[in-house]
């Protein structure tokens, strides 16, 4: 335990922790801050977020046909309210712009109508009805199109038919889900960089100081590489847990907990191969970040064991990091269970990464044991 503790102290030095704070501050500013400070981002995103909460409070986390009919009754009542408002305004009546139907289907080339439309939507901010109607109308359209959406292949179509049969189709506004996907994708990138920064210098630093040769002259030196592997995994776990705790603490300010019980398949345009709730989906994404972190901690340690200097260490890792960032923007994080990608792709991708990094470190461990015998 004492050796393990010493290895941990060698990895988590105050210099590395300071660098970690600096890197995370920069990455937070460029990648994450926007998705926290600007959520919901203007209108109609704000109306979408509020209507979603209203739906959950009134109908629960799943809506049936009867409840959706009630949602349409609310919409029709708001349309009548909009009609009355327009008919109470002289300039709208004179321009024959006096019903909601005319308001949403106006001639965009008519400058007078365009000016009246813009005035009502963007200048009279106290009037919320028209923004809410726009969002309610979009939700109703998605509901009515649920069986007619185009899909790329037979498996996607089959999955959507299964969801419809289970009465799970896109009806809740997707603004919360899209925000979380942007957030978690960028958090994953930040965590990946952090793990690589912490673990990469580990073996290289010992070798440059001739520490490895000295260690291997001792009887216990044979097992030190295994201790270093364990220390790197523990260090990666500590770093990932600390960062995820901080970032999810910040994310809590987005106030999305009301949506936690909603099935992700009932968010608009979010059909998936599996059917977790939003909260379960968050936990799943966190688990996948840990997998990515452990994979890259093993890879970083492996590369640190074979490269001659720091420049080579950075150079050899760039293709892997860039490739991983591209994959996390698609099937390995943001759309990890979305039906837009084959169902087998994410499990295979994570399986190959985990197996590859594990085998790599095993080979290097065997090499280190052999080197010790030769010495």
Secondary structure, DSSP 8 states (H G I E B T S, - for coil): -HHHHHHHHHHS-HHHHHHHHHHHHHHIIIIIHHHHHTSS-STTHHHHHHHHHHHHHHH-SS--HHHHHHHHHHHHHHHHHHHHHHHT-HHHHHTT--SHHHHHT--TT-HHHHHHHHIIIII-TT--HHHHHHHHHHHHHHHHTTTT---SSHHHHHHHHHHHHTT--S-B-THHHHHHHHHHHHHHHHHHHHHHHHHHHHHHHHHHTTHHHHHHTSGGGGGHHHHHHHHHHHHHHHHHHHHHHHHHHHHGGG--GGGTTSBGGGBTT--BSS--BHHHHHHHHHHHHHHHHHHHHHHHHHHHHH-SSHHHHHHHHHHHHHHHHHHHTTTTTTTTTBTTS-HHHHHHHHHHHHHHHHHHHHHHHHHHHHHHHH-
